[in-house]
Amino acid sequence: MSSSPSPLSSLILLWAGEDPAVYATLMERLNAAGIPCKNMAIGGDEIAPDADPLPIDWKPRFGFEVAVLATDLTAAQQILEKLLAEEPEDLEIPEQPLAEVKELPLTDSTETHPTVEVWTGPDDKMAEFLTAALQENEIRMHLENPQGQTHIYVSAANESRAREIVREVTEGAPPK
């Protein structure tokens, strides 16, 4: 995770965005370079968003923010510029034959008590992002957090959809 910056230093926003792959890679590279940083999820605050759908000062409404110490800004910007200059892996979605999808019927018992674990990890920000993605896709879930590890459970009927969403988010990959 991130190092805690000195409380006497000023933080400067380095990057804000919605791409979990860029966020994860940026955090890894900053930590590998020994650059302390502060990160937070966007959209978790309790302030209602503006009513204006096209605000003058554009800012992502969900995703991540990464800030660094003012003294580390130049080195951190170089890391970010190299990351953003890299060619992304092949993002073209291959043509898929249309197949009939057989979905298990949803029952009250499977929806009320999800028991299939689809993700576990210590990263609270990633857990927040995953739960938001599952909620967006109307997948009910159950969360547990023993010993700092977040566990996300879904019903058996939603397992394949949930695993695909988790894969897309954690790997930053397009849908299969």
N, C-alpha and C positions, 0 to 999 in steps of 0.2 A: 504494500500500500504506500501511501505517501509519508514523507518525513514531515515533522512539524516544523514550520518556519519559526524563526526567532520572533518573540512577541514585540521586539523593538524595531523590526524591519518592516518596510512597507511592501505590500503585495501588489502586483500588477497582473491584470488579466492577460494570460498568454493565448488561450484558445477557448472558444465556446462553440458547441455544435451538438448534433444529434447522432453522429456516427459512432457506435460503440467500438468498432474496430479501430478507428483513428484514436479514440480516447484511450483504449487499452494499450495500443502501441506507443502512444505519446507518454503515458505513465511509465511504461517499462523502460523507455529510452531515457527519460528524465531520471528515474531511479538508478539506472545503470551508470549514468554520468555523475551521480552523486548530487544532483540538483534538488534541493528540498522544494516541495510544492504543496499546494492546498487544492483539493478537488471537492466538488459538490455537485449534486444532481440539480438540474434546473426543473422547476415545476413542482417541487415538493413544498414550496413555501405556502403559507396560508393566505397570501394576499390574492384577491381576485384579479384575474387578468383584465386588462383594459377592454372596454367595449369596442374600441376601434380595431377592426380586423386588419387594417393596414397602417400600423403605427409608423410615425416618422422615423424614430430610432429603432430599426429592426433588431430584434433579439429573438433567439430561439425560445419557444415556450416550454420545451422539454428537452432533455439531453444532459449534457455535462458542461462544466466550466473547470478550467485549470488555471491557477494563478501561481506565480513564482515571485521570489524576492527581487526587488529592484536591482540588486547587485548581480543577480544571475540572469537577468532578462536577455542580454545579448547571446549568451551561450544557449539558453532555452529557445530563443527565436531561431537560431541556426539549426537546432535539432528539429523544431517544428517545420521549418522550410524544407529540410531534406525529406522529412516524412511526407509532406504534402506534394513534393515534386516526384515522388516515386509513382511509377505507373501501377495502378491497381491491377490485381489479378483479373483474368478474363471475367467480366461481369455480364457477358452476354448470356441470356437465359436460353439454354438449348431447347429446341422444339420437342415437345412432349406429345406422345400419342394420347388422344382422349380416352380415358379409361373410366369405367363406371366405378364410382367410389361407394363402397359398402360401409356404411357407418352403423355402429352399434346403437341400439335404441337407448336414449337417455332415460334413466329411471330415477325416481326420487332418492333411492338408497345410494346410488353411485354419485349423484350430484351433491347430496347432503354430506357424505363422508368420503371425500377423495382420499385414495390410498396409494396411488401410483406416483412414486417420486420421479420427477422429471429434471430436477436440478438441485444441486447442493453446493454451497461455497461460503467463504467468509466475507466476500465483497458486498457490502450493504448497497452500494450504488448500483451494482449490476443486478442485485435482487430487486431493487425498486424498479429498474428499467424492465426486467422480465415480467414482474407482476403487472406493470402498466400495459405491456404488450399482450399478455394473456387476457387481461380485462378488456382491452380494445377488441379482442376477438371473441368476447363473450364466453370465455372459458373460466368456469368457477374453479377456485383453488383453495388449498389449505396451506398455511405457512406455519412452520415450527422453527424455533431458533435456540436449540440447546447448545450451550458452550460456544457461542459466537458463530456457529455454522447455521446458515439459513437453509432450510429444506422446503422445496415447493412440491406440493402434491396435487394431482388432478385425478379425475375419475378415469376408469379404464376406457370409457367411451370416448374420452377426449385425449387419450394418451398420444396417439400418432400426431394429431394437430399440434398439441402442446410441445412435443419433442421437436417438431419441425420449426416452430417459432423460437424455441430455445436455441436451436442450431443456428438459425438465421441471425439472432441477436448476438450470441457469444462468438460466432465465427465471422460475423459481418458478411455473410454469404447470401447470395440471392436464393429465392425459393427453388426447390427441386421440381 
